[in-house]
């Protein structure tokens, strides 16, 4: 696999677990949406796979959850 394909694979894996990660972090969908500055529907669509996560969304989500872990 080429580097862009590997990067997309990681994003896909993260997106597939987003709902679980959000719940473990103790956030509701509206809370996470507020932190990211997006609509609740955006988070919901990412969690259900109805929307594909962009690299920017991946970075923003990882930043939010990394701050939680730290």
C-alpha positions as CSV (number, residue, x, y, z in Angstrom):
1,X,0.0,0.0,0.0
2,X,1.2,3.5,-0.8
3,X,1.4,6.2,1.9
4,X,-2.0,7.9,1.0
5,X,-3.7,4.5,1.1
6,X,-2.3,3.7,4.5
7,X,-3.3,7.2,5.8
8,X,-6.9,6.6,4.5
9,X,-7.0,3.2,6.1
10,X,-6.1,4.7,9.5
11,X,-8.8,7.3,9.0
12,X,-11.3,4.6,8.1
13,X,-10.4,2.6,11.2
14,X,-10.8,5.7,13.4
15,X,-14.2,6.6,11.8
16,X,-15.4,3.0,12.3
17,X,-14.7,3.3,16.0
18,X,-15.8,7.0,16.5
19,X,-19.0,6.3,18.2
20,X,-17.4,4.0,20.8
21,X,-14.5,6.4,21.3
22,X,-17.0,9.3,21.9
23,X,-19.0,7.3,24.4
24,X,-15.9,6.1,26.3
25,X,-14.7,9.7,26.4
26,X,-18.1,10.5,28.1
27,X,-19.3,12.9,25.4
28,X,-22.7,13.1,23.7
29,X,-23.0,13.7,20.0
30,X,-24.0,17.4,20.6
31,X,-21.1,18.0,23.0
32,X,-18.6,16.6,20.5
33,X,-20.2,18.6,17.7
34,X,-19.9,21.8,19.8
35,X,-16.2,21.1,20.5
36,X,-15.5,20.6,16.8
37,X,-17.7,23.5,15.7
38,X,-19.9,21.4,13.4
39,X,-23.5,20.4,13.4
40,X,-24.7,17.4,15.4
41,X,-25.7,15.7,12.2
42,X,-22.1,15.9,10.9
43,X,-20.9,13.8,13.9
44,X,-23.8,11.5,13.5
45,X,-23.2,10.9,9.8
46,X,-19.5,10.2,10.5
47,X,-20.4,7.7,13.2
48,X,-22.9,5.8,11.0
49,X,-20.7,5.9,7.9
50,X,-23.1,8.0,5.9
51,X,-20.4,10.6,5.4
52,X,-16.7,9.9,4.7
53,X,-14.3,11.5,7.3
54,X,-11.9,14.0,5.7
55,X,-8.3,14.4,6.8
56,X,-9.2,17.7,8.5
57,X,-12.0,16.1,10.5
58,X,-9.7,13.2,11.4
59,X,-7.1,15.7,12.7
60,X,-9.7,17.7,14.6
61,X,-11.1,14.7,16.2
62,X,-7.8,13.2,17.2
63,X,-6.8,16.6,18.7
64,X,-10.0,16.7,20.8
65,X,-9.5,13.1,22.0
66,X,-5.8,13.5,22.5
67,X,-6.4,16.4,24.8
68,X,-8.9,14.2,26.8
69,X,-6.3,11.4,27.1
70,X,-3.5,13.8,28.2
